[in-house]
Amino acid sequence: MMNIKAFTLVSAVERELLMGDKERINIECVECCGRDLYVGTNDCFVYHFLLEERPVPAGPATFTATKQLHRHLGFKKPVNELRAASALNRLLVLCDNSISLVNMLNLEPVPSGARIKGAATFALNENPVGGDPFCVEVCIISVKRRTIQMFLVYEDRVQIVKEVSTSEQPLAVAVDGHFLCLALTTQYIIHNYSTGVSQDLFPYCSEERPPIVKRIGRQEFLLAGPGGLGMFATVAGISQRAPVHWSENVIGAAVSFPYVIALDDEFITVHSMLDQQQKQTLPFKEGHILQDFEGRVIVATSKGVYILVPLPLEKQIQDLLASRRVEEALVLAKGARRNIPKEKFQVMYRRILQQAGFIQFAQLHFLEAKELFRSGQLDVRELISLYPFLLPTSSSFTRSHPPLHEYADLNQLTQGDQEKMAKCKRFLMSYLNEVRSTEVANGYKEDIDTALLKLYAEADHDSLLDLLVTENFCLLTDSAAWLEKHKKYVPLRFFSFLFLFFFLIPFQLWVNIVNGDVQDSTRSDLYEYIVDFLTYCLDEELVWAYADWVLQKSEEVGVQVFTKRPLDEQQKNSFNPDDIINCLKKYPKALVKYLEHLVIDKRLQKEEYHTRLAVLYLEEVLQQRASTSGKGAEASETQAKLRRLLQKSDLYRVHFLLERLRGAGLPMESAILHGKLGEHEKALHILVHELRDFAAAEDYCLWCSEGRDPPHRQHLFHTLLAIYLHAGPAAHELAVAAVDLLNHHATEFDAAQVLQMLPDTWSVQLLCPFLMGAMRDSVHARRTMQVALGLARSENLIYTYDKMKLKGSSIRLSDKKLCQICQNPFCEPVFVRYPNGGLVHTHCAASRHTNPSSSSPGTRT
């Protein structure tokens, strides 16, 4: 537990002001309403004081109480409770089991003598259910056993409205709307006196210590739970906050958001509702009253009254930040939202996030710092200014005042530790690179890009040229001097050209470096970098001028100049696919890559591209087969691509490719093409008799029927089965394949038709899986049909019932009745009635059904 100073205890009413030299007078209860403070004593007096708050610039406010008057109530018993009803100008006083109404100003009883008798204790309903502003709702615990009573109290009269019986004797009560939160002898409950429904909360032993029931907000209560827990409960009987841990001897509790304050025999303890931690402890002996009144917390002994004055939340947050307690400060700041105007809170909260970010940064917690800087919308120059010489010399930036941190620069923050400084610089590089293209950089992009260039140059980072060739706002003077200082001559030369020739890039210099004509080791991957640069370059002439060079170096890498370029850009200017294909004719590998990009990645629906890609695949497959002379070799990667393209695409010229395949020794590809022409028997014949690939034949039936209706798939499987059964010399092998086909795909066949095709010599045991699957499918189809039929009958019955109900009701039609569509009267007793009761002309109803956009009084006739 780490303490913070959230409250200061100040005196409000001194002993001498209240009782003078009378030793036996004790304070029994207090009530505060605005500046008016009322004190009830054990000798049946009520005192009225006027509180005056005096702010102190360097400390907590002080209070001065001025005694207005005091009055004896005419009893010999103590004043047990006081409650102010300011709307009525009345003070409710509980004394000798009777609640009296007295004037708040002169403490005179009301002339009518109205009072509530037989009250052990009472509570006001601060969320009244009635709408009368000139009465208050009062809930009392009656002296009658196990009884709660609800009253309406007016200026000069009272009215009982409800009496509720409880299962045990109630000891304490709080009210919110129709809900009572009750402390019974052994448990707490929530009771809705409107519906009579009760809900148990948790057990409690009233013999060990007195219960506490306090309304702390709309539909929420604070209760003293077992084991020294302050429990929160809503009217729904659930807890939306974690409990706070306080003393087991608590005798009073109050709430001053975001804190719960508890009183025991020796201390006042302050607990956060946000993180449930104890935040402050104040010594306070002989206290027996703790209450909050509209944000003001009052605590009293039997001889004096004191006020807990809260420190401003912003001061508490700054104290936490000064102690490096970032998480607690942020939790408290978030919780302060409800007490501070929205605009003021947003300004304050952003600054707190920024301060917290610098605390995390100083502790090298970079991920946390980055998130806080982003959330707090930090002016990134505040961070850059910590690094000596990174801000441009022309920058007009000055740090925030009051400052967000205590550091002059990075040297002070790291105390000269070079490893820590290197980590901080790597973080800044990463952070600046992330924010430079976001809204965070708006207004000071020059400062950010120049700082980033300096960091890259100093660290010899590969991203230096990346920064320069993209759009940037680096300042020439600062950047050039820094590049020269760190001997970055290629970037310096390039940077100078950018400004001297308005971004006419000295491209040939890079080409010479890659070719080895010029020696420079700034980038080992300069070729890949050039390809990447050309990919996003908008200068068409430059791209076409160096396209051949990059392709000659590497077809697979060089083609990225075209494949990574946005397609819409290709189609609206000279980078259109046809021109690119003409350029790539000399580079077959690049051409295949580009056509794959168009057909597979971009899914262009153009016959020429699909056919050309298929032809290129075919030519490569034939070359591979010629070089290996392995007819039985497994399919190569290119052959797999060819088969996949032939199966998936419907745009290539099938007859043209079949002609090219003639005599090529590629039966699988021929089968696929025959399938595309609908010649399924030919295709399956090739797969079964030439390839002897029964698995491929089954796969053919599956992929060839994708997206088609079930009869088409059934036809394909029946065709395959017929080929198996009409076998020649290899009858046994094909018979086995036929059995496997039937047993593995039983649901794809018409069982009755199959049984007519099968040889009489086949046993039932051989076809057991097929027959079981067929029977199961048949039964399932029959039952599904029965369910659908039953549902249809049920729906028909519902509509029939609705129709009978509509026919059974009478309809009154007169010449004053208007059609709900055209708003004209009915001239003859012919009409259409809608389920909602609306009547329309028959021709209007017909017009609505033919014109759905017209207004309609109902959805069905």
N, C-alpha and C positions, 0 to 999 in steps of 0.2 A: 504494500500500500504506500503510495506517494501522495503526501498532502499538498493541497493547493489552498489558497485563501479565497474562498468563495463568498463568505459572509463575515460581517463584523457585528458583535453584540454591543448595542448601545442602550442606555437607560431611557425610558419614556416617562414613567411615573415613579417618582421617588416615594419612599415610605412615608416621610414627613408630610408630603402633599396629600396623601390619601387618609392617613389615620392619626397624624400628629403624635401624641404621646400615649395613645390607646393601644396597649400591648395585645389585647385579646382580639382585635379586629384582623380577620384573614380574608384574602381574596379567594373567591370561590369560582368566578367565571369572568370572561371578558368578551366584548364584542366591539368590532371596529367597522365603521361605515364611512368611507372617505376620510375626512378629518375628524369625525366624531368618534370618540373612544368611550365606551361604557364599561364600568366595572361593577360587578355584583359581589357583595360581601356576606360573611357568615352571620352578621347581625341584621340582615334583611334591608340593607341600604343599597341603592343604585346610584353610582356616581357618574357624572357626565363631564368629560374633559374634551378640550379642543386641542388637537395635535398640530404643531407647526414644524415643518421640516426645513432645516437650514443646510444647504449644500456647503461642503468644505472642499476647496479645489484640490488639496493634496491628500485628502483622506475621505473616510466615510461620512455621510450626512449625520447631523445631530438632530435630536427632537426635543422640543419644549412642549410640555403639557400645561394648559391653562384650565383650571377647574371652573366649570360653568355653574353647576349646582349639584345637590344630592338630595335624595328623597327616600323616606322610609315607606315600605310597602304595607305596613300594618299587620305583619305577621311576626311570629317569634322564631321562624325557621330561616335557614340560609337561602340566599338566592342561588338556585342550582344552575340555571342556564339563561343566556340572553341571546336573542336573535333579532336583527334589525330588518324591517320591511320598509325600505325607503320609499317605495311607490305609494305606500299608504301613510307614510309619516308615523309609523307605529313601531314600538319596541315590544317584542314578545318576551315576557318574563315568566320563567318557571320557578314557582316557589310553593312549598307545601302541597305538591302534587296538583297544582293548578296553574294554568297558563293565562296570565292577564295581559291586556292590551293597554299600553301607556303611550302617551305622546312623546315623540323622540326629542322635542325641544324642551318642554317644561316637566316631563316625567309624570304628568297627571294621568290618572286612569281615565279611560273613555267614559263619558257620561252614562252610556247604556249599561255599563258594568259587565259587558260581554266577556266571557272567559271560557276556557276549556278545562273541565274538571277531570280528575282521575288520571293524570298524566305522569308517568315515571320519567320519561325523557321524550324529546321530540326532535324532528329534523324538517327543514324546509325543502320543498321540491324546486330545485333551481332549473329544472327542465319541465315546466308545468304542461299538463296535457290540455288544460282549458285555454281559451283565448281571451279571457277577461283580464285586462291589465290592472284592474282595481281590486284584485284579490290575490291572496297567496295561498298555495296549497301546503298544508301542514300534515305531517305523519307523526302520530304519537304512539308510544308503547304504553298501553293502558295498565293501570294498577290491577285491573281484572286479569286473571291468569290467562296466559297464552292468547292475548288479544292485541291486534294492531287496529288503529282507527285512522281514517283519512278525513280531514276537515278542510273547508274553504273558509278563509279568514278575510273579512272585509274591514272597513274602517271602524265600524261600531257593532259588528255582529259576527257570529261564527255559525257554520252550518256543517253538520256531519254528512259525508257522502258515501262512506264505505267502512265496513268493519270486517276484518280478516282474522280468522283463527289460525293458530300455528300449532305444530305438533309438539313443540317444547316452548318453554318460557323464553321470549325474546329479551336480550340484554342491551343490544345496540342496533341502530338502524340508520341507513342512508337511502335517499330516494333519487330516482332519475326517471321521469316520465311515469309510465305505468309500472316500473320495476322497483321493488324493494330489495335492498341488500341487507340481510338480517344476520346478526350473530345470535344463535340460539345457545342453549346450555352446553351442547356438545358438538355443534357444527355451525358452519356458515352456509347460507342458502341464498338463492335468487328467487324471488317470488313475483310473478306478474299478477297484480291484484285485479286487473281487468279480465283476464282469462282464468285465473285461479291456478295456473300451472306453476309448480315449484321445481327448482333444480338444485340438487346438493352440490356444494363446491368442495369442501374438504373438512375433516374433523378438527375439533379444537376443544381444549379443556378449559372451561371458564373458571374452574376452581383454582387453577395454578396461577393465572394472571388475567386481568380484565381484557376483553376483546377490543379491537380497534376496527371500526368500519367508517371509511371516509370516501366520499365522492371526490374524484380528482379531475374529472372531465366528462364530456358527453358519453354516457353509457359505459363508464369505467370507474372502478372502485379500487381502493387500497385497503388491504386487510392484514391484520397481524396473524401470521401463520405459525405453525409449530416449528420448533427448532430455530427460533430467532430469524425467521424469514418474513420480509415484507412482500406479500403476494398481491399481484394485480389480477383483477377479474373483470370481464365485461358482462353486460346483461345477458349475453348468450351463454354464459357459464364457462368461458374459455379465457386463457391468459395470452395476451399478445405481446407481453414483455417478460423478460426474465426477472425472477425475484431479486430483491436486494437483501443483503445479509446485515442485519442489525443486532443489537443486544437482545438477549432473551428477556430482559427486564424492561422493555420499552413500555412507557405509559402514555405516550402521545406521538402523533405523526402529523406532518404537514407537507405540502408540495409547493415548491417554487421552481417551475420548470427551468432547467432540466434536472432539478435536484429533488430528492426526497429527504426530509429532515426528520430525525427521530430524537426523542427525549427519553432518558432514563434517569435513575436516581442521582447520577454524578456528571453525566455528559450530555451535550448536544452533538449528534453525529450527522454529517452531511454525506449523502450517497447519490451517485449519478444514475439517472434513469437510462442513460445511453449505453454505458458499459458496466453498470452494476457495481462499480468500485466505490469504496469509501474514500471520500476526498478530503474531509476536514473533521477535526474533533475539537470541540470547545468545552472546557470545564464549566459545569453549571450545576450547582448543588441545590437541593430542596425545590427544584422545579416540579410543577404538577400540571401546568397548562401549556399546550403548544397548539396553535391554530394559525391558519393562513386566511387572510381576508383580502380578496381581489389582488393577489400578488404581494401583499405585505404580511410578513411572518412575525407573529407576536408570541413571546414566551413569558411566563409569569411564575413567580414563587408565591407564597402566601402573603408576602409583604411588598412586592414590587412588580412592575410591568416593564418588559424590555422588548426591543425590536431587533430582529436580525436583518441588518442592512446588506443587500447583495452588492458585491463588487461588479462593475460593468463587465459583461461577458467578454468584450474585446480585451479588457485588461487581464482577465483570467487566461484568455487564449495566448496573449503575448507572454505572460509569465510561463506558461507551459512551453512555448517555443523557445524561450530563453533557457529553459532547463533541458532542451533537446527532447522533449516528450511529444514527438510529432503526432503519433497516432491519437493520443488523448486530445491534443489540440484540434485535430481535424474532426474527431467525433463531437467535441463540444461545439465547434463551429457549425457543423451540419445541424446539430440540435438547436442552435440559436436562431434558425431560419424563421420559426414561428413567432419570435418576439421582436424581429427587426423588419422595418419596411423593405419591400422586395429590392428596390434599386440600391438602397444603402447596403443591404446584405450582399448583393452580388459584387459590389465594389470591394467590400471588406473580405468576402470569401476568396475572391481572386488573389488579393494581396497575401492572405494567409497561405494559400496554396503555393504561391511563389516563394514565400519565406520558408515553408516546409521543404520545398524543392531544393533550395540552397543548403539547408541543413543536411538533407540526404546526400547531396552532391559532395559536401565537405567530408562526409563519412564514406565516400566512394560507393554509395549505393546508387549506381547509375540508372538502373531500370526504374526504381522508385522515383528518382529525381526527374527522369524524362517524363514519366506519366504526370507528375505534379506540375512540371513546367507547361505541358500541353493543356492540362485541365485549367490551370491558372492563366492561360493566354499570356505567358511571359513575353515581354519584348526581348527577343533573343540577344539583342545587343547588351543587355544586362549581364548575360553569361559570357559573351565574347569579350567584354571589357575586363574580365578577370585575367585574360591572357595577354601579356604585354605585346604590343606592336601589331596585334591582329586587326584591330579596327583601322580603316583607312585614315590617313593623316587629315583628310578633308572632312571626316565625319563630325557632325555637330552634336553627337549624342552626349548626354550627361546622365549620370545615374539617378535612380529614383530617390526622392527625399520625402519622409525619412527612409534611410537605406534598408534594403531587403536583407542585408547580411552585414557581417562585421569585418570582411576581408578586403584588404587593399588590392591584392592580386593573387595569382596562382602560387607565387613563391611563398607568400605568407601562409596561404591555406595548406600547402603541402610541407611547409617548413624546410624547403629545399630538397626534399626527397625526390630524386630523379625518376625512380620507378613510378611513384604516385603521379608525378607530372606527366609521364608518358601515358598512363592510363587515362588521365583527365583529357589529354589531347586526342586520344583515340575516341573517347566518348563525344567530344565536341565535333570531331569529323563526322561521326555517324549521325549525330543529332542535326547538324547543319545540312547534311545531304538529304535527310528526311524532310526537313521543314522548308527547304529552299523553293519547292514547287507548290507550297500550300499557302493558305491565307495568312499564316504566321509571318511570312516574308514580305507581305504587302507594305510598301512604303520604304523599305530599307533593304532591297535586294542587292544593291551594290555593296553594302557592308557585309552581308552574309557571303556572297560569292567571292569577294576579295579575301575574306578571312579563310574560307574553305580552300582557295587556291594556295594561300600561304601555308596552311597545314599540310596539304598534299605535297607541296614542294619540299618542305622541311622533312617530311617523313619518307620521301622518295616513293610515293604511293602510285600504284598503277592507274588510279582514276584521274590523274592530273590531266592527261590528254582528253579523257572522256568529258571532263568539265569544260575544256576549251572548245571542243568541236560542237557541243550542244549550245543552245541559246544560253548566254550567261551575261552577267552584269559586272564582271570584274573591272576594276578601275585600272587604266593602263599604267599610270605612273607608279603606283604602289606595286602592282603585280609584276611589271617588268623588272623593277629593282630587286624584288624578292627572288624572282626566277634566276636573275643573274647572280645574286648572292649565293644561291644554292646550286649553281652550275647546271641549270636545266636549259640547255641551249636549244634543243629541238622544240620544246614547248615555247621557249622564248621567241625563237624564230617564227614559229607558227602564230603565236600571239601577236607579234608585231605585224605579220602579214594581214591578220584579221582586221587590224585597224588601218593599216596603210592602204589596203586594196579593197576595203569594204567587203570582207569575207570571201574574196577570190582565193580559194585555198591552194597553197603551193603543193599540189598533190604529187607532182613528179618527184619531189624530194622524198616522200614516203616510199614511192615505188623504187627509187634508187637504193634506199636503205634496205628494203626487202630483197632486192636483187643482189645486194652485197657491194654495190658501187660506192656507197657512203657508209662509214662506220659510225654507229650510234647504238648504245645498249639501253636506251631509256625504256624501250618496251621489247620484250622478247616475243610477244604475240602480235607484232605490228600488222602482219598479214590479216589475221582474223579481225583486228581492229579496223583495217581498211574496208574489209567486206561489210562489217557492221556499219561503218560510216556511210558507205555507198547505199546500203539498204534503206537508210532514212534520209538520204540526201534528196533534196527537191530539184537539184540542177540536173535536168534530163541529159543534157549534152555531156556533162562530166561522167554520169553513170554509163552511158553508151560508149564513151571514149575508153573507159577502163574495164568494160565488161569482159572483153576477150582476154585481157591480162589476168584478171582474177580467176577466170575459168581455166586458163592454161596452167596456172599454178596448182589448182585443185578443183576438179569438176564438182565433187560432192560439197565442198565448202563454198566455192564461188557461186553456185546456183542459188545460195541463200540471198543473194542480192535481189533476186526476183521472188523467191518463195516466201520470204518474210515481209515483203512489201505489202501494205494493205491492198486488198483486191479492188476496192472502190477507186483507189488512186490509180491502179493499173488500167482500169477500164475507162477512166475519164480523161486520161492524157496518153502520151505516147508509149506508156508501159502497158499496152494491152497484150493479152495472151498470145494472139497470132504473131505479133512482131517478135515476142520473146521466143516463141517456138522456132521461128525462122532463124533467129540468132543462135539457138542451141543445136541446130542440125549437125554442126561439126563436133558436138560434144554429146555422145549418146548417153553416157551415165547421167549427165546433168539434165538431158532431155527427159529421161525416165523419171528422175526426181521431180522435175517440174510438172510433168503430166500427172504423176501421183498426187502432187499438191493440188492440181485443179480438180481431178476426178474424185479422189478419196477425201482430202481435207476440206476443200471448198465445195465439193459436190456439184460442180457445174454440169448441167444437163445438156451436153452438146455431143452429138454422135461422133463427130470428127475426133474429139479428144479421147473418147472411150475406145474407139476402134484403133486409133494410133497407139495408145498405150498397150492394148492387147497384142497388136502386131509386134511392138518392141519386146514385150515379154516373150512372145513366141520365138522371135529371132534369137533372143539370148538363150532360151531353153534349147533350141536346135544346135546352137554353137556349143553349148556345154555338153550335150549328148554326143556331138561329133568328136569333141576333144577327149571324152572319157570312154566312148564306144561301149557304154554300159546300159544296155536296154533294161536290165533288171535292177538298176540302181534306184535307190530311194529318190523320191521327188526332191528337187533342190528348192531353195527358198524362192527363187524366181518362178519355178513351176507352181509352187503353192500359191504365189501371188496371182499367177495367170488363172488358176482354177477358181480362186476366190472372186476375181474380177468377172469371170465368165458366169459364175453363179449369181452374183449380186446385181450386176448391171443388166439393164434391159435396153441399152441405147446403142450398143455396137452393131455392126453389120454382120449378122449371123452367117448368111450364105457365103460372104466374102471370106470369113475366117474358116468355114468348113472347107472351102476350096484350098486355102493355104495349108490346112491340116492333112489333106489327102496324101496318103503315103508317108506321112511324117512319123508314124509309129507312136501316136499319142492317143490311145483309145479312150482314156478317161476324159480328156478334153473334148473328143468327138462326141462322147455320150452326153456331155453337158450341153453341147450345141444342138444335138438332136432334140434334147429335152426342151430347149428354148423354142424350137420349131413345133413343139407339140407331138413330136414323133417318139413317144415314150416307149413303145414296144422295141423300136430300134435301139434306143439308148439302153434299155434294160438288157437287151440281147447282148450288146457289147460288154456290159459290166459282168453278165453272168457267164457267157460262153467264151469271150475273148480274155477277159481279165481274171475270171474266176474269183472275183472280189464280191462276196455275198454281203459283207458289211457295207460296202460302198453302194450296193444296189438298194439296201434298206435305207441308207442315208439319202439316196437319190429320191426315193418316194417321199421322204420327210421334207427335204428342202424344196422340192419341186411343188409341194402342195402348201407351202407357207402362204398364209393370207387367202387361201382358197376355201371353198365350202367343203364340208365333210364328204359329200359324194365324190368329189374329185380325188380326194386322198384315198377313199375306198377303191375307186377305179384303178389307181396306180398300184395299190397292194394286190388287188385281184389280178392285174396284168402280170406282176412279178410272180405270183403264185402259179399262174397258168404256165409261165415259162419254165418254172421248176418242175411242174408235173408233166409237161410234154418234153421230157428229156430224151436224149439219144443214148449214146454209149455210157455216159457218166450218170446213169439214172440213179445209182445208189447215193453218190455224193450230193446230187441235187435234191433227192428225197430227204436227206438229212437237213439240207438247207431249208426245204419247204416246211418241215416240222418245226425247226427253230423259228422260222418266220411266223408261223401261226401261234406258237406258244409265247413268243415275245411281244406280239402285236395283236392280241386277240380282239381288242376293241376296234381295230381298224377294219374288220371284215364283217360281211353279212354272213352269219353262221349258216343259215339255211342254204345259201348259194354255195358256200364252201363245202358243205357236206355232200352236195351233189357232184362236186368236182373230184373229191378224194377217192383213191382206189379202195375197193372193197376189202382188200387184204390188210389195211391199216387197223390196228387195235385201238380200243378206247383208251387204254392205259397210255399209249404213245401220245395221244392228243389230250390227255387229262388237263394240263394247264390251259390249253386253248378253250376247251369246252367249259371249264369252270369260269374263265374270264368272260366268255361269250354269255353264259348264263347270268353271271353277275351284272354284266352290262345291260342285258335284256331286262332283268328284274329292276335294275336302277331306272332305266328309261320308262318302264311301265309305272313304277311308283312316282317318278317325277311327273309323269303325265296325270296320274291320279291326283297328286297334290295341286297341280295347276288347275285341273278341272274343279277340284273342291274350292279353291280360292275364287275361281270365276263364278261358281254357283253362290258362294258366300257374298261376293260383291253384288251379284245380281239380286240376291235377297235383300241386301241393304237398300239398293236403289228401289226395289219394289216396295219396301217398307216406307221409304221417304215419299214415294209417289202416293201411297195409300194415305199417309198423313196429310199430304198437300190436298188430296182430293176430299178428305174429310173435313177440312176447314172451309167456312163460308167466306165469300168475297162479295163486298158491296161495291157496286159500280154505278156511278151516276154521271150526268153530263158535266158535273163540276170536277170530276176526277181527271187529272192530266197524265199523259204519257210521260214516263221518266226519261225518255230519249229525246223526243221532239217537243215536249211540253205543250202539246195541243190536246184538247178534250177528246173523249171517245164519242163517236157518233153512232156506233152500233155495238151490240153486246158480244163482240168478238175481240179477244185479247190474248196476250201471252203473259203468264205470271212467272216471276223468277223466285228462287228459294228465299230471297230476303224480303219477299212480299211485294216487290215492285211490279207494277202493271205497265205493259207497253203494247203499242199497236202491233198487229201481226206483221205488217209490212216493215215496221221499224226493227222488229226482231230479226226478220230475214235479212234486212240491210246490214245489221250489226254482224251477223254470221259471215256475210260475204265481204265485209270491210272490217277487219279486226282492229283497226286503229281508232274506230269510233268508240265513244264512251259507252260503258255498259253498267247496268245496275247489279249484275250478278254474273257468276261464272257458268252456271248451268241452268237450263230451263227444266 
